[in-house]
Amino acid sequence: MHFPALDDQTTAVNAPGEIMPVTPLADMERVYVEKILNATHWRVSGRNGAAAILGLKPTTLISRMKKLGITKPVPTDLLKL
């Protein structure tokens, strides 16, 4: 198994002269969890909730959300009040 050599935290060298961007795992996890939360209209628990889709207990998902800094966005119509 071959892994690209990391020359810093933002790029990896895959082949001589070929540089590709590297996204930190926490950033990729944050994007994926937010995508699932948006798809479930921010429903965390229940049969059709984000935790069930991700194969996690709701309390585990809530802990991951806190660790990743994920919070439910405030609807824009409430910002005008």
Secondary structure, DSSP 4 states (H G I P E B T S, - for coil): ---PEESSSSEEEEETTEEEE---HHHHHHHHHHHHHHHTTT--SSTTSHHHHHT--HHHHHHHHHHHT--PPPPHHHHT-
